């Protein structure tokens, strides 16, 4: 077994244990159905969906439905929580709506992008290996659970608090982040679709203010979700605040910014205009 496969094999149980810990902590003082915590069911469902789709994806050697499955998982599990949580209140419904809107928009955007591109080169070396391909699907399960934790824990919490200034402030932050992400993605899509820009990098619109404005919007909207959730969290439920922290760390340290910065440096590094763009444009937080 190759070193990369050994690492992937070791990562799977670690990721599952992290999910189990999150399920236990987030379920404290939360709703239950038949004695089973609803939040724990959500975490289990997030993993099961990935593993079920992994089977045909591996057999067909395709990553085409990877991002789409992630987005549909958010939608399916969030709707499940709305149905299973007794007496879900306005705050819970607001959080559910925000997750559903975000997941629907992102899922359709990513699926359209990979449909046009034909493939995602991140998976070229991964998908031939059963263990490595399974590991990335398993990691997607923990990504879903950790990212949605604040919303899902608040939705299922037995502690009910009416809509307040936390809800208003969180909603405003979410709208700002969501708008930033949507506009940035739209600007880049239009730029890439123009044949005149072939082989060029985008440095206009929001991309003149940040090298990754869509990621800035992504982090901001999950901070908004956490703000809305804050008043109902209690005890071990505070673990749900890992949500925006996890998103920020994932984007800035793991699979988001580092990967794209490396690709950009490889493609345009040394070009005077690109080096000037890098020097004058913040990596993430926009400069207005």
MOPE-V248995 format. One record per run of one state. SS is the DSSP state (H for helix, E for strand, L for the rest). FROM is the first residue (numbers start at 1). LEN is the number of residues. If there is no record, write none. Layout:
BEGIN
ss=<SS,SS>
from=<FROM,FROM>
len=<LEN,LEN>
END
This chain:
BEGIN
ss=<L,H,L,E,L,E,L,E,H,L,H,L,H,L,H,L,H,E,L,H,L,H,L,H,L,H,L,H,L,H,L,H,L>
from=<1,3,28,30,31,32,34,36,38,61,66,85,90,118,121,124,130,157,158,165,194,195,198,205,209,213,233,235,255,257,269,272,281>
len=<2,25,2,1,1,2,2,2,23,5,19,5,28,3,3,6,27,1,7,29,1,3,7,4,4,20,2,20,2,12,3,9,8>
END
